[in-house]
Amino acid sequence: MLRVLRLGRRELSLSLVGDDEMQSLNRRYRRRNRPTDVLAFALDESGGLPAMPQFPHAPLGDVVISIDTATRQARESHCALAARLDALLIHGILHLVGYDHEISPAEERRMARRAREVRAALPALATPLGVVRRTGRTSESRTRRRSVGGGR
């Protein structure tokens, strides 16, 4: 995902927390006393990425995702939890590199467009074993056939 965003070998911290912890973080840092799906804490709050060739592994910051909220959202939208987590991680990373959908409708569209581009570049990201793909077969059965069949 970081490669797709041309972030090279930069690093980030990812935490999966419950709604109670997320509500506490949201209250403390955003003054909103409710859980949210994702929070991002950039180490560089200027909104851009400084050129840091001497530090190719420099951390971007922290992304925190509420697994409780992500699970609810996945269930409500009838999508796989893995797909929802992918979307939230992309959203959080975009915040780390300066995108902010709360600034204006234009910025919201810009961020949504970039998220779609990243997701499109990673088509197999949220297809864990057992998830039904468009063919109607599971990735697990397809893998089993390939490894057993030997000639395909």
C-alpha positions as CSV (number, residue, x, y, z in Angstrom):
1,M,0.0,0.0,0.0
2,L,2.8,2.4,0.8
3,R,4.5,1.6,-2.4
4,V,1.4,2.4,-4.4
5,L,1.4,5.8,-2.7
6,R,5.0,6.2,-3.6
7,L,6.0,6.3,0.0
8,G,8.9,3.9,-0.5
9,R,10.0,2.4,2.7
10,R,8.3,4.8,5.0
11,E,6.8,3.2,8.1
12,L,3.6,3.6,10.1
13,S,2.1,2.2,13.2
14,L,-1.3,0.5,13.0
15,S,-3.4,-0.3,16.0
16,L,-6.7,-2.1,16.1
17,V,-8.8,-1.2,19.1
18,G,-12.3,-1.6,20.5
19,D,-14.9,1.1,20.5
20,D,-14.2,2.1,24.1
21,E,-10.6,2.9,23.4
22,M,-11.5,4.6,20.2
23,Q,-14.1,6.8,21.9
24,S,-11.5,7.7,24.5
25,L,-9.0,8.7,21.8
26,N,-11.6,10.6,19.8
27,R,-12.7,12.5,22.9
28,R,-9.1,13.3,23.9
29,Y,-7.8,14.4,20.5
30,R,-10.8,15.6,18.5
31,R,-13.2,16.5,21.4
32,R,-15.9,14.2,20.0
33,N,-17.3,11.9,22.7
34,R,-18.1,8.9,20.5
35,P,-16.2,6.2,18.8
36,T,-15.2,6.6,15.2
37,D,-13.9,4.2,12.6
38,V,-10.4,5.5,12.0
39,L,-8.0,8.1,13.5
40,A,-4.7,9.1,12.0
41,F,-1.9,10.9,13.9
42,A,0.7,12.3,11.6
43,L,4.2,12.9,12.9
44,D,4.5,15.8,10.4
45,E,1.4,17.9,11.1
46,S,2.3,20.3,8.2
47,G,0.2,18.3,5.8
48,G,2.9,17.3,3.5
49,L,5.8,14.9,3.3
50,P,9.2,16.4,3.7
51,A,11.9,15.0,1.5
52,M,14.0,12.9,3.8
53,P,16.4,10.9,1.7
54,Q,18.7,10.4,4.7
55,F,15.8,8.7,6.5
56,P,14.2,6.3,4.0
57,H,12.3,4.5,6.8
58,A,11.1,7.6,8.6
59,P,7.7,7.0,10.2
60,L,4.6,8.7,8.9
61,G,2.6,8.4,12.1
62,D,-0.1,6.2,13.6
63,V,-3.3,4.8,12.2
64,V,-5.9,3.6,14.7
65,I,-8.9,1.6,13.6
66,S,-11.8,0.5,15.7
67,I,-12.4,-3.2,14.9
68,D,-15.9,-2.9,16.5
69,T,-17.0,-0.1,14.3
70,A,-15.3,-1.7,11.2
71,T,-17.2,-4.9,11.9
72,R,-20.5,-3.1,12.2
73,Q,-19.8,-1.1,9.0
74,A,-18.9,-4.3,7.1
75,R,-22.0,-6.0,8.2
76,E,-24.3,-3.0,7.4
77,S,-22.7,-2.6,3.9
78,H,-22.6,-6.4,3.2
79,C,-18.9,-6.5,2.5
80,A,-16.1,-8.5,3.9
81,L,-14.5,-7.2,7.1
82,A,-11.1,-7.4,5.3
83,A,-12.3,-5.1,2.6
84,R,-13.6,-2.6,5.2
85,L,-10.3,-2.7,7.1
86,D,-8.4,-2.1,3.8
87,A,-10.6,1.0,3.1
88,L,-10.1,2.3,6.6
89,L,-6.3,1.8,6.4
90,I,-6.2,3.6,3.1
91,H,-8.2,6.4,4.5
92,G,-5.9,6.7,7.5
93,I,-2.8,6.7,5.4
94,L,-4.2,9.4,3.2
95,H,-4.7,11.5,6.3
96,L,-1.1,10.9,7.3
97,V,0.2,12.3,4.0
98,G,-1.9,15.4,4.1
99,Y,-5.4,14.6,2.7
100,D,-8.3,16.0,4.7
101,H,-11.9,15.4,3.6
102,E,-13.2,17.8,6.3
103,I,-11.6,20.9,4.7
104,S,-14.0,21.2,1.8
105,P,-16.2,19.3,-0.6
106,A,-13.4,19.6,-3.3
107,E,-10.9,18.1,-0.9
108,E,-13.3,15.4,0.0
109,R,-13.6,14.5,-3.7
110,R,-9.8,14.6,-4.1
111,M,-9.3,12.3,-1.2
112,A,-12.0,9.9,-2.3
113,R,-10.5,9.8,-5.8
114,R,-7.1,9.0,-4.5
115,A,-8.5,6.3,-2.2
116,R,-10.2,4.7,-5.3
117,E,-6.9,4.8,-7.2
118,V,-5.0,3.1,-4.3
119,R,-7.7,0.5,-3.9
120,A,-7.7,-0.2,-7.7
121,A,-3.9,-0.7,-7.6
122,L,-4.4,-3.4,-4.9
123,P,-7.2,-5.6,-6.3
124,A,-6.3,-8.7,-4.4
125,L,-5.7,-7.0,-1.1
126,A,-9.0,-8.0,0.6
127,T,-9.5,-11.5,-0.8
128,P,-8.5,-13.8,2.0
129,L,-8.9,-17.5,1.7
130,G,-12.5,-18.5,1.7
131,V,-13.9,-15.2,0.3
132,V,-16.1,-15.8,-2.7
133,R,-14.9,-14.0,-5.8
134,R,-16.8,-13.1,-9.0
135,T,-16.3,-16.6,-10.4
136,G,-18.5,-18.0,-7.6
137,R,-15.6,-20.2,-6.4
138,T,-13.7,-19.5,-3.2
139,S,-10.0,-18.5,-3.4
140,E,-9.3,-21.5,-1.1
141,S,-10.9,-24.0,-3.6
142,R,-9.0,-22.3,-6.5
143,T,-5.7,-22.5,-4.7
144,R,-6.3,-26.1,-3.8
145,R,-7.1,-27.0,-7.4
146,R,-4.0,-25.3,-8.6
147,S,-1.7,-27.0,-6.1
148,V,-3.3,-30.4,-6.6
149,G,-3.8,-30.2,-10.3
150,G,-0.2,-29.5,-11.0
151,G,-0.5,-28.7,-14.7
152,R,-2.6,-25.5,-14.7
